[in-house]
């Protein structure tokens, strides 16, 4: 097996850190916390976890040269993640564990040339990026939602003392 490209290796390291942050935000929370929101219009932890997993898989797959339909992603996994209310804490942690393994495999097999490829979708001509852009987008988006999960944990604990 060939060594992983340095850019993909760096992305994997940051992805692992972000997944660890997400896991830490969820550990020890009761299942009730996964469906709770501090205000109307906010997404609960179950949605943040499901969406983070589906988005990372899609955009990191694109970065690795496995470009798929944007419309199918938006209408399928993305839409399903925003409707997700059934993930309990254990399920979210399992999905994050699975995601980490899948990302490692994906990036280990990704050709470095994929980073320079231009990715566009006929469904949304305004969305054009390189493979590297898709990689950075996926890593940054995961970190953003890991931070959201940390804040949601803090808000849950503050509003549910004891």
N, C-alpha and C positions, 0 to 999 in steps of 0.2 A: 504494500500500500504506500502510495506517495505521501510525503508530508503535506499537511494542511497549509494552504496559502496564508501568509502572514496577516493579511487584512481579515480573512475569514477567522483566523485564530484569535485576533484581537476582538472581533465581534462576538465570538463564542465566549471569551472571558467576561466581557461586559454583560452578555446575556445571562451567564451563570450568576453573576453578582446580582443582577436584577431579579432573577427567579428566587435567589436566596432572600432578598429583601421582601419579595412578595410572600414567600413562605413564612418568614418571621412575622409579617403583619397578620397572617391568618392563624398561626399556631395558637392554640389555647382559647380561641374564640368559640363561643357556643354557636350552634347552627343557626340560631335565631339572628345572630349578627350578620349572617350572609345575605339575608333578605331585607335588612334594615337600612333606612336612609334617614339622614338628619333633617332633610327638608324635601318638599315636593319637587319633582323634576330631576332629582339626582339619581344616579345609578347605584344600586347596592353592590356589595362586594362580589356576589355571585355573578353579576353582569360584568364587572371589571375583570374578574378572573377569566370568564368565558371569552370575552371580547379580546383580552390580551393574548390568549392562546390562539384564537382563530386568526387574528391580525398578524401575529408574528409568523405563524405557519405560512400564510399567504405571501407576505412581502419578503420574508427571508427565502422562501421557495423561489420567488422571482429573482432575487439577488443571486441565487445559486444556479440560475439558468433554467428553472422549471416554471416558466411563465404560464399562467392559466387565465381563464376568463375572469375579468374584473366583475362583470355582471353576475356571473355564477357565484363568485365570492360574496358580492354585496347581497344578493337575493338568498343565498344559502347560509354559509357559516356566520357571516356578519349579522344578518338579520336574526338568526337563531340565537346568537350570543346576547343580543339586546333584549330578547324575549325570555332569557334564561332566569328562572327564579328557583329552580330545583337543586342547584348545586349546594350541597352542604359543605362544611369545612373539609371533611375528609375527601370528598370528591374533588374539590378544588386543589388540594395538596397533591392528590394522585395525578390530576391532569398536568400540574406544573412539573411533577417528576417526569412524566411521560414526555412532555414538551422538551425538557432539557436533553433527554436521550435522543429524541428525534432530531433536534437541532444539531447536536454533535455529529450524528450520522450524516445529515444533509450537508453540513459544511465540510466535513472530511472528504466528501465525494465531489464537492463543487469545483468546477474548473475555474482557475483564476481569470480566464478570459471573460467569464460571465460578468465580472465587475465592470467591464468596459462596454458591454452591450447596451443598446438603447431599447428601452421597454416602453411600449405604448399600447393603448387599448382602443379599439374602434368605438367601444361603448362610451368612452370619455376622452375625446381627443385633447382635452386640456391637461390630462394627467400623463406626462411623459417624464421618464427619469432613466438614469443609467442603472446598471445592476448595483453599483456602489451606492447610488442614491437610495435604492430600495433597501439595501442592507442597513444604511444609517437610519433610514426611516423606521425600519422594524425595531432596531435596537433602542432608538430614542423613544419610540412609542411605548415599548415595554417598560422602560425606566420611568416614564411619565406615570403610567398606571400603577407601577409598584409604589411610587410616591403617593398616589391617590389612595391606595390601599392602606398605607401607613397612617395617613390622615384619618381615614374612615375608622381604623382601629382606635386611634386616640379619641375620636369623637364618640365612638361606641362606649369605650371605657369611661369617659367623662360623664356620659348620660346614663350609664348603668353601673353605678358604684357598687362595690362589694362583690 
